[in-house]
Amino acid sequence: MSIYELRVYRCLPGRLPNLLKRFTDATLKLWDKHGIRQAGFFTTLVGDSNQDLTYLLEWESMAERDAKWTAFATDPEWIAARVESEKDGQIVANITNQFLAPTAFSAVK
């Protein structure tokens, strides 16, 4: 059974388009390089903030997550892409994450 990481990025006002561009132009390609599997991305239509990006990552184990996330986070390509995307200022105000395990009756396993 997989575990899922739920991550929510709360952007600074007006900066969500910059975050979406960073994912499209850089982050997703680097995730492919490091074997990071996404299970869905979402923006908020109704809720606390329409400046949020919420997504799920699928992992086989916490050990896999730690190894692959560390490799991604320390990749010089990622560091350069992040710096470049923030040259006009910070994009994300804060990030929250949770690790979720599917129930026996979940459609997602």
N, CA, C and O of each residue as an XYZ file, in Angstrom:
436
protein
N       0.838     -1.180      0.000
C       0.000      0.000      0.000
C       0.885      1.246      0.000
O       1.890      1.309      0.708
N       0.505      2.210     -0.785
C       1.233      3.480     -0.864
C       0.858      4.391      0.298
O      -0.178      4.219      0.940
N       1.722      5.359      0.548
C       1.362      6.469      1.420
C       1.311      7.707      0.530
O       1.962      7.762     -0.513
N       0.538      8.686      0.949
C       0.368      9.903      0.171
C       0.775     11.088      1.014
O       0.470     11.167      2.204
N       1.464     11.999      0.377
C       1.854     13.245      1.030
C       0.971     14.350      0.472
O       0.970     14.615     -0.730
N       0.228     14.984      1.349
C      -0.627     16.112      0.988
C       0.141     17.383      1.309
O       0.494     17.634      2.461
N       0.400     18.187      0.272
C       1.155     19.431      0.460
C       0.288     20.600      0.019
O      -0.362     20.547     -1.025
N       0.286     21.652      0.824
C      -0.459     22.866      0.496
C       0.508     24.035      0.542
O       1.142     24.302      1.562
N       0.607     24.727     -0.590
C       1.441     25.920     -0.696
C       0.522     27.130     -0.666
O      -0.320     27.291     -1.550
N       0.672     27.977      0.337
C      -0.083     29.228      0.419
C       0.802     30.309     -0.167
O       1.856     30.631      0.382
N       0.368     30.863     -1.281
C       1.164     31.880     -1.977
C       0.905     33.266     -1.407
O      -0.150     33.540     -0.835
N       1.883     34.119     -1.577
C       1.687     35.529     -1.284
C       0.666     36.076     -2.282
O       0.555     35.541     -3.385
N      -0.074     37.115     -1.936
C      -1.122     37.630     -2.826
C      -0.612     37.880     -4.248
O       0.400     38.549     -4.454
N      -1.331     37.332     -5.209
C      -1.028     37.531     -6.621
C       0.105     36.686     -7.169
O       0.440     36.811     -8.347
N       0.709     35.829     -6.356
C       1.898     35.082     -6.788
C       1.606     33.639     -7.215
O       2.519     32.936     -7.649
N       0.342     33.182     -7.100
C       0.018     31.816     -7.514
C       0.394     31.548     -8.972
O       0.933     30.477     -9.251
N       0.140     32.460     -9.920
C       0.565     32.180    -11.304
C       2.068     31.905    -11.432
O       2.479     31.102    -12.270
N       2.879     32.559    -10.619
C       4.328     32.322    -10.645
C       4.662     30.914    -10.160
O       5.547     30.256    -10.708
N       3.951     30.456     -9.131
C       4.185     29.108     -8.622
C       3.762     28.070     -9.664
O       4.480     27.098     -9.900
N       2.608     28.273    -10.280
C       2.145     27.335    -11.306
C       3.149     27.267    -12.460
O       3.423     26.188    -12.985
N       3.689     28.411    -12.846
C       4.690     28.452    -13.915
C       5.949     27.688    -13.506
O       6.532     26.972    -14.320
N       6.366     27.834    -12.260
C       7.564     27.121    -11.794
C       7.349     25.610    -11.859
O       8.245     24.873    -12.270
N       6.167     25.147    -11.456
C       5.877     23.713    -11.553
C       5.900     23.264    -13.006
O       6.507     22.243    -13.331
N       5.242     24.018    -13.885
C       5.161     23.652    -15.305
C       6.523     23.666    -15.969
O       6.857     22.743    -16.712
N       7.314     24.696    -15.714
C       8.580     24.890    -16.429
C       9.759     24.124    -15.838
O      10.698     23.795    -16.564
N       9.733     23.836    -14.546
C      10.929     23.257    -13.922
C      10.646     22.089    -12.988
O      11.226     21.015    -13.150
N       9.768     22.282    -12.021
C       9.616     21.304    -10.942
C       9.223     19.927    -11.447
O       9.833     18.933    -11.053
N       8.223     19.845    -12.309
C       7.738     18.536    -12.749
C       8.798     17.757    -13.517
O       8.883     16.537    -13.380
N       9.600     18.434    -14.318
C      10.685     17.762    -15.045
C      11.719     17.203    -14.068
O      12.245     16.108    -14.268
N      12.002     17.954    -13.026
C      12.968     17.488    -12.032
C      12.394     16.347    -11.194
O      13.125     15.438    -10.799
N      11.107     16.392    -10.927
C      10.486     15.263    -10.238
C      10.606     14.000    -11.074
O      10.913     12.933    -10.543
N      10.367     14.110    -12.382
C      10.534     12.945    -13.260
C      11.956     12.408    -13.153
O      12.165     11.199    -13.054
N      12.916     13.299    -13.174
C      14.327     12.922    -13.071
C      14.604     12.137    -11.792
O      15.402     11.200    -11.792
N      13.938     12.526    -10.700
C      14.186     11.908     -9.393
C      13.173     10.822     -9.031
O      13.233     10.267     -7.934
N      12.249     10.515     -9.935
C      11.284      9.447     -9.676
C      10.186      9.807     -8.694
O       9.621      8.927     -8.045
N       9.877     11.091     -8.576
C       8.812     11.548     -7.679
C       7.494     11.500     -8.448
O       7.367     12.078     -9.528
N       6.503     10.790     -7.867
C       5.216     10.567     -8.527
C       4.128     11.454     -7.923
O       3.837     11.376     -6.729
N       3.539     12.290     -8.759
C       2.419     13.106     -8.292
C       1.114     12.361     -8.545
O       0.973     11.630     -9.526
N       0.159     12.567     -7.628
C      -1.146     11.918     -7.730
C      -2.255     12.930     -7.962
O      -3.427     12.553     -7.978
N      -1.923     14.201     -8.142
C      -2.928     15.207     -8.437
C      -2.532     16.575     -7.918
O      -1.890     16.711     -6.876
N      -2.938     17.590     -8.683
C      -2.731     18.992     -8.324
C      -4.071     19.706     -8.331
O      -4.937     19.403     -9.152
N      -4.244     20.656     -7.415
C      -5.521     21.342     -7.287
C      -5.307     22.802     -6.889
O      -4.419     23.112     -6.094
N      -6.122     23.691     -7.446
C      -6.233     25.052     -6.943
C      -7.578     25.140     -6.239
O      -8.447     24.294     -6.451
N      -7.752     26.147     -5.410
C      -8.944     26.269     -4.577
C      -9.991     27.144     -5.258
O      -9.744     28.315     -5.548
N     -11.169     26.558     -5.512
C     -12.290     27.327     -6.055
C     -13.062     28.024     -4.939
O     -13.415     29.198     -5.056
N     -13.322     27.284     -3.846
C     -14.031     27.822     -2.691
C     -13.290     27.323     -1.461
O     -13.032     26.127     -1.332
N     -12.952     28.224     -0.568
C     -12.235     27.837      0.643
C     -11.583     29.036      1.282
O     -11.926     30.182      0.989
N     -10.635     28.759      2.163
C      -9.978     29.827      2.918
C      -9.202     30.784      2.024
O      -9.166     31.986      2.286
N      -8.578     30.258      0.964
C      -7.733     31.111      0.127
C      -7.707     30.586     -1.298
O      -7.525     29.389     -1.522
N      -7.891     31.481     -2.262
C      -7.745     31.096     -3.658
C      -6.300     31.283     -4.115
O      -6.017     31.289     -5.313
N      -5.394     31.436     -3.159
C      -3.971     31.570     -3.445
C      -3.208     30.302     -3.059
O      -1.991     30.338     -2.874
N      -3.931     29.176     -2.937
C      -3.319     27.909     -2.534
C      -3.127     26.985     -3.722
O      -3.946     26.953     -4.640
N      -2.038     26.238     -3.693
C      -1.837     25.094     -4.571
C      -1.746     23.880     -3.657
O      -0.901     23.825     -2.763
N      -2.619     22.914     -3.890
C      -2.665     21.684     -3.099
C      -2.315     20.525     -4.019
O      -2.810     20.443     -5.143
N      -1.464     19.635     -3.540
C      -1.158     18.470     -4.371
C      -0.836     17.258     -3.514
O      -0.544     17.361     -2.322
N      -0.902     16.101     -4.170
C      -0.607     14.824     -3.542
C       0.579     14.177     -4.234
O       0.678     14.184     -5.461
N       1.471     13.624     -3.440
C       2.566     12.801     -3.943
C       2.364     11.382     -3.435
O       1.899     11.173     -2.315
N       2.716     10.418     -4.260
C       2.575      9.012     -3.881
C       3.946      8.426     -3.589
O       4.883      8.573     -4.375
N       4.048      7.760     -2.447
C       5.313      7.143     -2.027
C       5.079      5.688     -1.649
O       4.002      5.324     -1.176
N       6.102      4.856     -1.863
C       6.038      3.458     -1.421
C       6.297      3.356      0.079
O       5.786      2.459      0.750
N       7.112      4.301      0.602
C       7.486      4.277      2.019
C       8.048      5.639      2.400
O       8.354      6.460      1.534
N       8.180      5.870      3.689
C       8.811      7.110      4.144
C      10.291      7.130      3.759
O      10.846      8.197      3.495
N      10.930      5.966      3.725
C      12.333      5.905      3.321
C      12.488      6.343      1.866
O      13.416      7.081      1.536
N      11.581      5.892      0.994
C      11.630      6.335     -0.398
C      11.439      7.840     -0.473
O      12.155      8.529     -1.200
N      10.477      8.346      0.275
C      10.208      9.780      0.272
C      11.443     10.556      0.701
O      11.837     11.518      0.044
N      12.049     10.138      1.799
C      13.207     10.865      2.314
C      14.351     10.877      1.305
O      14.980     11.915      1.098
N      14.625      9.744      0.679
C      15.730      9.659     -0.278
C      15.461     10.511     -1.517
O      16.315     11.291     -1.939
N      14.280     10.358     -2.092
C      13.980     11.069     -3.339
C      13.773     12.558     -3.108
O      14.206     13.373     -3.923
N      13.123     12.926     -2.017
C      12.891     14.349     -1.745
C      14.209     15.064     -1.457
O      14.416     16.193     -1.900
N      15.097     14.406     -0.716
C      16.405     15.001     -0.427
C      17.205     15.183     -1.711
O      17.838     16.220     -1.906
N      17.181     14.175     -2.595
C      17.901     14.282     -3.871
C      17.355     15.437     -4.699
O      18.122     16.192     -5.295
N      16.034     15.577     -4.738
C      15.411     16.683     -5.475
C      15.786     18.024     -4.851
O      16.230     18.935     -5.551
N      15.609     18.145     -3.542
C      15.804     19.431     -2.856
C      17.244     19.928     -2.939
O      17.490     21.130     -2.843
N      18.190     19.021     -3.113
C      19.595     19.419     -3.178
C      20.134     19.423     -4.614
O      21.321     19.675     -4.826
N      19.286     19.151     -5.584
C      19.695     19.141     -6.996
C      20.027     20.572     -7.423
O      19.184     21.458     -7.284
N      21.228     20.818     -7.935
C      21.594     22.174     -8.362
C      20.637     22.763     -9.400
O      20.430     23.976     -9.430
N      20.052     21.914    -10.251
C      19.069     22.412    -11.229
C      17.843     22.984    -10.513
O      17.328     24.031    -10.904
N      17.376     22.296     -9.465
C      16.221     22.780     -8.706
C      16.565     24.081     -7.985
O      15.787     25.035     -8.010
N      17.713     24.113     -7.355
C      18.112     25.313     -6.613
C      18.174     26.513     -7.560
O      17.698     27.596     -7.220
N      18.754     26.326     -8.739
C      18.834     27.411     -9.719
C      17.453     27.821    -10.213
O      17.174     29.012    -10.351
N      16.581     26.844    -10.480
C      15.225     27.148    -10.961
C      14.440     27.912     -9.896
O      13.702     28.847    -10.209
N      14.603     27.510     -8.648
C      13.894     28.203     -7.573
C      14.382     29.648     -7.440
O      13.577     30.572     -7.326
N      15.681     29.833     -7.457
C      16.244     31.184     -7.359
C      15.746     32.043     -8.518
O      15.323     33.181     -8.315
N      15.795     31.502     -9.723
C      15.341     32.242    -10.903
C      13.865     32.614    -10.790
O      13.477     33.732    -11.128
N      13.035     31.672    -10.312
C      11.593     31.937    -10.217
C      11.264     32.980     -9.156
O      10.192     33.584     -9.191
N      12.174     33.195     -8.214
C      11.940     34.148     -7.129
C      12.743     35.436     -7.300
O      12.884     36.210     -6.353
N      13.271     35.668     -8.505
C      14.088     36.871     -8.709
C      13.288     38.156     -8.504
O      13.859     39.197     -8.176
N      11.955     38.089     -8.698
C      11.088     39.249     -8.471
C      10.439     39.228     -7.091
O       9.557     40.037     -6.803
N      10.876     38.306     -6.244
C      10.352     38.241     -4.886
C       9.847     36.858     -4.530
O       9.621     36.005     -5.388
N       9.683     36.672     -3.261
C       9.199     35.412     -2.707
C       7.830     35.076     -3.296
O       7.023     35.973     -3.543
N       7.564     33.786     -3.520
C       6.293     33.323     -4.076
C       5.414     32.712     -2.991
O       4.232     33.040     -2.883
N       5.988     31.832     -2.199
C       5.219     31.036     -1.232
C       5.369     31.628      0.168
O       6.478     31.870      0.643
N       4.220     31.857      0.820
C       4.238     32.363      2.193
C       4.522     31.241      3.178
O       5.306     31.414      4.111
N       3.875     30.066      2.969
C       4.145     28.914      3.821
C       3.687     27.629      3.139
O       2.892     27.644      2.199
N       4.215     26.525      3.642
C       3.912     25.196      3.127
C       3.512     24.328      4.300
O       4.163     24.336      5.345
N       2.423     23.571      4.119
C       2.058     22.556      5.108
C       2.051     21.208      4.410
O       1.805     21.123      3.207
N       2.319     20.163      5.164
C       2.205     18.834      4.590
C       1.757     17.834      5.638
O       1.981     17.999      6.837
N       1.111     16.786      5.134
C       0.634     15.680      5.958
C       0.924     14.398      5.203
O       0.987     14.399      3.974
N       1.102     13.304      5.931
C       1.274     11.991      5.320
C       0.026     11.179      5.614
O      -0.397     11.055      6.763
N      -0.560     10.627      4.551
C      -1.849      9.958      4.638
C      -1.740      8.504      4.217
O      -0.990      8.173      3.298
N      -2.482      7.636      4.885
C      -2.566      6.221      4.518
C      -4.003      5.938      4.087
O      -4.940      6.279      4.810
N      -4.191      5.316      2.916
C      -5.546      5.008      2.459
C      -6.236      4.019      3.401
O      -5.597      3.135      3.972
N      -7.528      4.183      3.548
C      -8.321      3.227      4.315
C      -8.568      1.983      3.475
O      -8.306      1.988      2.272
N      -9.068      0.916      4.093
C      -9.357     -0.330      3.386
C     -10.398     -0.113      2.281
O     -10.404     -0.842      1.289
N     -11.270      0.874      2.444
C     -12.350      1.106      1.469
C     -12.073      2.271      0.523
O     -12.970      2.702     -0.202
N     -10.854      2.781      0.519
C     -10.496      3.897     -0.350
C     -10.377      3.441     -1.807
O      -9.887      2.346     -2.086
N     -10.830      4.292     -2.729
C     -10.634      4.024     -4.148
C      -9.160      4.167     -4.509
O      -8.688      3.545     -5.461
N      -8.435      4.983     -3.754
C      -7.003      5.168     -3.934
C      -6.309      4.204     -2.979
O      -6.612      4.199     -1.786
N      -5.397      3.403     -3.471
C      -4.704      2.424     -2.617
C      -3.265      2.813     -2.375
O      -2.542      2.100     -1.679
